[in-house]
């Protein structure tokens, strides 16, 4: 294993040549879905990287429900709202 391959492995990445990546694409996607990162190389140089997609912390419906719950817990009177607005303008 070369020094650059060792560095890639230390970062939790896999390095794959373009030709191999094309032949093993489904396998590489499965690895990425499992949290692994894959660097695709051509002639020993990195040309692309497959990384896991970040999932939203919650769905829009869950976020809306959370906002409604927060609103119910933290009611403000009209006067309190106007006071906060005035403070923001100072």
C-alpha positions in Angstrom: 0.0 0.0 0.0 1.4 3.4 -1.0 1.7 6.4 1.3 -1.3 8.1 -0.4 -3.4 4.9 -0.1 -2.5 4.7 3.6 -3.6 8.3 4.1 -6.9 7.6 2.3 -7.5 4.4 4.4 -6.7 6.4 7.6 -9.5 8.8 6.8 -11.9 6.0 6.4 -12.0 6.2 2.6 -11.6 3.7 -0.1 -9.7 4.6 -3.3 -10.9 3.0 -6.5 -9.7 3.4 -10.1 -12.3 4.8 -12.6 -12.5 1.4 -14.5 -13.1 -0.5 -11.3 -15.6 2.0 -10.0 -17.7 1.6 -13.2 -17.7 -2.2 -12.9 -18.5 -2.1 -9.1 -20.8 1.0 -8.9 -23.6 -0.8 -7.0 -21.1 -2.2 -4.5 -19.6 1.3 -4.0 -23.0 2.9 -3.5 -23.8 0.3 -0.8 -20.6 1.2 1.0 -21.4 4.9 0.8 -24.9 4.2 2.1 -23.1 2.5 5.0 -21.2 5.7 5.8 -18.0 5.0 3.9 -16.4 7.6 1.5 -15.0 6.5 -1.9 -12.4 8.4 -3.9 -12.4 7.6 -7.6 -9.0 8.0 -9.3 -7.7 8.2 -12.9 -4.0 7.6 -13.4 -3.5 7.8 -9.6 -5.1 11.2 -9.2 -8.4 11.8 -7.4 -11.1 12.9 -9.9 -14.3 12.3 -7.9 -15.5 11.5 -4.4 -18.6 9.5 -3.4 -19.8 10.6 0.0 -22.9 9.8 2.1 -25.8 12.2 1.6 -26.9 14.1 4.7 -30.4 13.3 5.7 -32.6 16.0 7.1 -32.8 15.9 10.9 -36.6 15.8 10.5 -39.2 15.9 7.9 -41.0 19.2 7.1 -44.2 17.8 8.8 -42.2 16.9 11.9 -40.6 20.4 12.0 -44.1 22.0 11.6 -45.5 19.9 14.5 -42.5 20.9 16.6 -43.2 24.6 15.9 -46.9 24.2 16.8 -45.9 22.5 20.1 -43.4 25.3 20.9 -46.0 27.9 20.1 -48.5 26.3 22.4 -46.0 26.2 25.2 -44.7 29.8 24.8 -47.8 32.0 24.3 -47.2 35.8 24.3 -49.8 38.5 24.7 -50.1 41.3 22.2 -48.5 43.7 24.6 -45.5 41.4 25.1 -45.0 41.0 21.4 -45.1 44.8 20.9 -42.6 45.3 23.7 -40.2 42.8 22.1 -40.6 44.6 18.7 -39.9 47.9 20.3 -36.8 46.5 22.1 -35.5 45.3 18.7 -35.9 48.7 17.2 -33.7 50.4 19.9 
